[in-house]
Amino acid sequence: MTVGGAPSGLARRLTEAVTVPGIRRHQRALQRIADRSHGNRAAGLPGYRRSVRYMATRLLQAGYRVSYPRVRIETWAEARPTTLAPAGPAGTDLVNGRDFSLMAYSGGGEMTERVTPVDRADDSSGCEPDDFDGFPAGDIALVDGASCPYLIQADNAEAAGAGAVVVAAPRTAGGPAPLFPGTLGSDAEVTIPVVSASEAAGASLGRLAEEGAGLRVSAGVVRGMRPARSVVAERPGASDKVVMAGAHLDSVGGGPGINDNGSGAATILEMALRLARLDPDTRNGVRFAFWAAEEEGLLGSTAYIRGLRAAERDDIALYLNFDMLGSPNFVRFVYAIAAPGPATPYELGTAAVEARFARYLGQRDLATEPIPLEGGSDHAAFSAAGIPVGGLFSGAEGIKSRSEAEDFGGSAGEPYDSCYHLACDTIVNNSNLGLGQLADAATHAVGVYADQPDPPS
Ligand SMILES: [Zn+2]
C-alpha cells in the first residue's frame, strides 16, 4: 500500500530490477541491427523493421498482448554514402561524417562542376532569390547556414539552376564550427544534392572556388511512400485506467540512433520485461509503446491517438515519454508546463508528474532542470488530447551552459549530445551515469503510477 507518496513496493522492486547492463544489452542489439541495415534504423527501412521484430519478439515471449498500429510515411534514405571530391591535385579529401553530410530529404545526382560562393559576406547567404542573380547555371552553390531554413536556400539555388548546394556551418567566435546534421523537412521537393559542411570544409571549398577548380559530387537517394508499424504492448487483463510509457523506436536516416532513441526504447523494453517477470497484480493497466516515424513528424504516436475511440482515449490516465536518456554530456531535464494556465485536469496531472520526477531525483541529491513541454516528441498528441503527460530528457544538440555544468557535471560550451542525428550516435555515444539515473526515475514513475488509486498525483 502506498502512504503519503512513499514509493510503492512495486516501484522499489521494479527500479532494482531495471539495470544499466540490462538496458545496454538492448542498445547493443539495436546497434547490430543498424550495422547490417545501411547504418540506420529509419522508419520504413530494413533497420526499422528489424528493430520492430526485436521488440515484438521479446514482448510476446514475456506474455504481453502486442499490436502494431500502422502509418504510411514518405521515406527518404541515402542509397549509398555521398562523396565530395575536389577535382584535380589542388584539393584535399573531404570525409563523409566528419567534413560533410547529405541533408535529410535532399535530392541526388552526380556532377563535377565549379563551386560558386553565394553572398557569403552577408549573414543571410542564399536566403533571397536575388542572392543568386548571375549565378552560373550548373555550378555548385556554397552558402552559409543559420540565417534562414536550409530549404529556402536549397529552393533558391535550384531555381537559379545550381547543380548542388553546400551549406557551410557559419563562422563562430569560438573554435571552428563542426559538422551539423541538416534536414530539409519531409515536404521538401528539392531534386539536387544538398550537403551540410563543417566550417573548415566550407573554407576549403571557398579556396577551391577561388582557384576555379571543380568539385565532384555524387549522391544517391531513395524516396517513396512506405508503411511502418509502431509496437504497442499491454499486460493481459482489462482496465479502465491505463498508465502508458512510450519511446520512439526509429532513428534518422543518417545514423544508427542508439542514444536517440535507442536509449529510451531500450529502457522501456527492459522495464516491460522486468515488470512481466515480477508479475504484480497492479491496480491500473500498464501499456508500453515503441513509436514509428517520430523523426518524420511524430507520425506513429499521432496516428495511434487518432485511431482510438473516445472511450479508449479516456482510459489513458497519463502518458510518460522517454526520448533520449543517455546523452554523454547530459542534463536531467524534466518535462514541465511552460506557463501556468488554468488548473485543468491536464495541467494538474502534468504538473504532478513533473513534481514526482523532480522529487525522486532530488531525494538522491540529483538536480533537475525543467524543460518546457513543446511539440518536439511523441507526448504532443497525448497533450493535444488532454491526457496528462510527463517525461525525461538528457539533452540533444543544445549547448550546456556554465551553470548546467556546475549542477550536472560535464563540459560547458559543448552539446549535450555532439552526435545527435549523426552517424556517430553509436553504442559508445552514451553516459552510463546519466542513463542509470534517468532510467531509475522513469522506472520509479511507472511503478508508482501502476499502483496508484487515481493517477497521476
Ligand atoms: Zn528522438
Residues whose N, C-alpha, C, O or C-beta is under 5 A from the ligand:
A	BS01	ZN	D260 N261 D323
